[in-house]
Amino acid sequence: MSPIRSATIAALASAVVATTLTGCQIGEADTDTSPIVIAVDLELSGAAAPVGRTYQRALELKRDQLNSSGALNGRKIELKFKDNRSDAAESLRNIADFSSDSQVSAIIMGGCNECALGAVGTINEKRIPTIALAASGAVTNPVAERRYVFKLGPNAADSAAALTTELRRNNVRKVGALVSDDDYGREGMAALKSELQKANITLREQKAKITDTDVNQQVRLLTSGKPDALVLWTPPEQAMLAATSAQQTTFRGSLFLDAGAAGDLFLGGAAKATERATLIFTQTMAIDDVIATTPAKAARRQWFQDYTARFGGYNGASSFAADAVQLIADAELRAGGEIGKVDRDGLRDVLETSQMDGLSGPIRMTPDNHSGLMPQALTTLVARNGRWRLAG
């Protein structure tokens, strides 16, 4: 059996095949061969296009893998893409269009925090299950007001706790932080300040708009305070710009990157500036460093290899998109319902109790927690010779 399949899909496939064979012995059994239609709202142009295109590639690869695996019992996944142009208003129009399409079972949204937050009301009003890849905790909280909204990706509190552990381990007493001026950045700084206060580490911060293509001024202001370390809590492109800017100053301290700053495995032009930098992220980013001793690790390694083979390099964000497709496919099969009919409420109910050892790590949704990536999914990586490696 292909290692791309989750244990849930494998078990479901076996159960469905057994049921079908039994039915054939007593008469013709009805089989649902209707497509599983997933609508996708992504940042394919505009400021957030690099990660949006990564998600698109990952979604298409995962779709192709599941469709060729035979695990969907004759059904196929179809993806319907719309570009939101990195604009919340355009994203909201896309969500409204998707929710009016009776063929669509669920929606996957990209990494735009403002887009996901702006669409929450429409998603709940239209009762269409949606998994957002945006990082902000406000996407899914309070859960009572976001029953149809789920989130898949690192959580600020988990990342802040892991970063602080590393800062303490490196005897850092003074930190400068470059923070994205958005919901995730504000949430992250609140979490990081709380953790650093407990560790008696001082913090000075500067903000960067997500559209900024020059962060030299902010970095100079931070490094002028002579911190022991810089924390980069920004999107990947800005983190690389900041690392390069810091190298051009007198700063000789350590670099620490939040999970939201993770991008490509290979650091390219920023390789020298990021050498020995620390990143809090999922194991899959450097899974080629890991011996595949479990089915989950084997699946992650296979995903890493398949993505790299198709696209010529690996991007850490890709596994979140792939896991979102897997969660929806699993939920669709488990929800059952009338053959050929979309049952969004049934799919939502199953999503809310979903558990799997995903490509990104352990994932667990509950009625009280719609942000599924568990803290155990995060690990420590270090930049060595132009790429990310597992620490140690």
N, C-alpha and C positions, 0 to 999 in steps of 0.2 A: 504493500500500500504506500502511495506517495507520502512523504513526510510533510507535505504542505497541508495536509488535512488535519484539522483539530480532532482531538479525541471525541468531541461531541458529534462532529460530522460523521466520523467513522462508525460510531455506535448507531447513529440514526440511519445511515445507509444500510447497515446490516439488518436492522429491525424492519426497515421498509421492504427490503428484498425478501426477507422471510415472510412477511405478511402477504406480499404480492404472489409469491409462489404458492402459499396456502390457498389464496383466493382462486388461483388458476385451476386448482384441483376440483373446485366445486362450481366454477362458472367464470365468466369473464369479469374481471375486476376493473373498476374505474381507476384510472391513473391520471393524476394531475400533471400535465405537461406544459402548463402555462408558464411564461417567463416570470422570473422574479425581477421586477423593475425597480431599480434604485436610482433616484434622482440625485444629482451632484451639483452643488453650488460651490464653485471654486474661484480663487483669485488667479486667473490665467493671464491677466494683464494688469498693469498698474504696479504700485510699490511692492506688493506682496507676491508678485508673479513667480519668483524663483521657487518658493516653497509650494505654491499652487500647482506648478507644473510637476514638481516632485510627487505630489499627491495624485495627480492625474495618471502619471506613469505607473505608480504603485497600484492604483485602483484597476487599471486596465490589465496589468500583469496578474493580479489576484483573480480578477474575473476570468481570464483565460485559463488559469490553473484550475479553478473550481469547475468551470464548464467542461474541461477535458478530463476531469478526474473520475466522472461517473458517480460521484458522491451525492448528487442532487436528485437522484432517482428520475432521470429523464427531463428534469427541468434545467433551464439555463438562466444565468444572470444577465440582465441587460442594464447598461448604464446610460443615463441621459444627462449630459453635461450642459451647464450654462456658466458663462463667465460673468462674475460680478464686478469685474474691473477694479477690484480692491476697494469697492465703494459700498457702504452699508445700505444706501437707498436702492441701488441696483440689486443687491443681494435680496432685499425684502421683496422686490418685484419678482425675482426668480422663485423665491419660496412660495409666494402667492400663486404663481403659475403652476408650480409642481404640485401643490396641495389640491389644486382644482382638477388635476389629471387622475382620473379614477383608476388608471393602470398602475400608478406609482404606489409601492408598498411602504417605502421609507425614503428618507433624505439623508445624505451625508453632506455636511458643510465643512469648509476648509478652515484655515488657521486664523482668519480675521475675527478678532474678539468683538469689535463693534458690530460686525455683520451678524454674528450669532446672538449677541445681546439685543440687537434691534429687531430680530425675527422671532424672539421668544413668544410674544403675544400672539402673532399669527399662527405659529406652530401649534400652540395650545388651543387656540380657537378652532383651527381646522382639524385638530386631533390627528396629526400625522407624525409618527415616530421619527425622530431626527437625532443623529449622532454628529456632534460638532467636534472638529479637531482643534478648536481654539483652546487656549490655555487658561483663560480666566475662570476662576471658580464661580463667578456670578452667572456664568452660562447655565449652571445647573442648580444654583442656590438662590432662594429657598426652594426645595424640591416640591413643596405643596403647590407652588405657582409655576412649576416647570415639569409637569407630569409626563410630557411627551418629548422632553429634551434630555439627551444624554451627552456625556463628554468622554473623549478618549485621548489621553495625553498626560504629561507630567503635571502634578499639582504643586502650586507655589509653596505651600507649607512643607511638603515633603522635600522639595528641592532646597529650601532655605535651611532645613534641619541638617540635610546631608552636607551642604556647603559649610555650615558652621562647624560640623564635626571635622572636616578637612582643614579649615582655618585654625582650629584649636590644635590639631595634630601637628601643624606646621608652625606653631608658636606665634601666630599672627596676632598683634595687639591693636593694629590701626588699619582700617579698610577704607578705600575709596571705591564708590560704586557708580557705574554708568547704567542708568535705568531707562527703559523705554517709557515714554510718556503716554501710557494707555492703561487700561484696566488691569492687565496682567502685571505691568510694571509696578503700579501702585499697590496691588495686592502682594506682590513679591517683596516690596520694600517693607511693608507692614510686618510680614512674616519674618523677614531677615532681621529687622530691627529688634523684634522680640527675642529671636534666638541669640543675636549678638549681645544684647543687654545681659542675658543670663550668663554669657561667657565672658563678660567684662571686656568686650572688644568694641572700640569706638568706630563710628561710621560717619562718613561724609559722602554726599551723593550729588550727582549731576543728572539732568534729564536729557533725553534725546527723542525728538519726534520720530515716529516710525518712517516718515518720509525723508529724514535727514540723510544726506549722502556725504556729509563732512562732519566729523565729531572731534576735530582737532582742538577746538576751543575748550570743550568739556573735558577732554583728556588732560590738557595742559593745566586746567584749574584743579583737577583731581590730583595730578602728580606733584603739583606745587606744594601740596600739603605733606609730601614725603610719607605716603602710606607704606605699610609693609606689603600690602597686596591690593590688587585691583579686582573687583568683582564686576563682570560684564553680564548684565541682566537685560539683554536686548535680542532682537532677531539676529540670525546668523551673519548676514551681510554687515550689519553695524558692529557686531562683535569682532569681525576680522579687521574692519577699518580701525576700530579702537585699539586693537592689539598692535597694529602697524604704527599707529600714532604714538602709542606709549613707547615703542622701541626707539622712536626719534627724539625722545626726551631723556632726562637724566634718571628716569625711573628704572630701577634694577630689581624690583621686588617680584612677587609671583602673580600670575594671572589665574583667576578662577572664573569659570563660565557656568551659568545656570543652564538647565536642560533646554530652555527655550532658545539658547544660542547655538544649539547643535545643528550642524548642517551636513556637509559632505565629509566622508571618511578621510579623504585626502585634502590637505589644507592649502595646496597650491601656492599662490603668491604670498600667503600669510604664514608659510611654514616656519620661516626663521623667527618671525615675531611671536609665534605661539609655542615655540619649543619649550617643553616642560610645563606647559599650561595644564590646569586641571579642569576637567569637565564632569559634571554630574549628569548622567544619562543612562540609557538602557544598555544592557549587555550586548544586544544585537549589533550595535555600532561596531564592535570589535569581535564578533562571534568567531572569526577565523583564528582568534587566540584561544578559543575554548575547545576542549575535547568534548565531543557530543556523547555524553554518558547517559542522557535521557531522551525520550521521544521529543520533548519540547525543545531541547537544545539542538537536536538533529533537524527539527523543522525550521528553527531560526537560522541555522547554518545553511540549509537548503535555500531559504528565502534570500539570504545574503548572496549566495552564489548565483541564483537565478536572476536577481535584480542586477547584479554586476555584469553578468553575461549579456543581458539584453541592452543595458544602458551604458555600459563602459565604466561604471563607478558606482559607489554606494552612497546613499543619503539616509541619515538616521531617522528622518521623519517618515520615511516610507512605510515602516512597519505599522504605524498607527492607522494609516489609511487601509492597509490590508486587513488589519484586525477588525476595523469597522465593517468591512464587507463580510467577513466571517461571522461576526456577531449577528448581522441582519439575516444572512443565509441560514444560520442555525435557528434563529428565532422564527423565521418563516416556516421552516420544516416542522418545528415543534408546535407552532400555533395551530396547525391543521386548518379547520374551517372548511367552508364549501368549496368544492373543486372549481377552479377557474375564477374565483372571486377574491378580491383583495380584502383582507381582514386586518385593518390597521390597529384596532383596539387589541385584538388578540396578539399581534406581533409586539405591541408596546408592553403588554402584560408579561410576555416571555422575556423581553429585553431586560425588564426591571429585576429579574432574578437570575440573569445570565452569569455564568462563571466559566472561565477557560484559561488554560495556560497558553497565552497568545504569543505571537511573534515578538511583541514588545515586552512580554513578561506576564505575570499573573494579573488577571482581570476579574473583577467581581462587582457586579451591580446589585444593589438592594433597593427596596422601597424608600429607604432613608438616604441613600447615597447613589446618585446617578453619574458620578465621576469614577469610572471603573478601574483605572490603573492603580495598582496597589503600591505602597511605598517600597516593597521588596523588589520591585522592577528596576529601581534606580541603583546604579553602581558608580564607581569612580574610574574615570579614564584619564590618561595622560598623553599629551602630544609628544611623540618621539619620531624624529626623522621624517617629518612632514605628514604624519597620519596619527589617528587616535589609536591608542593601545589600552588594554586593561591595565590598571595600576597594579604594581607589585611585581 
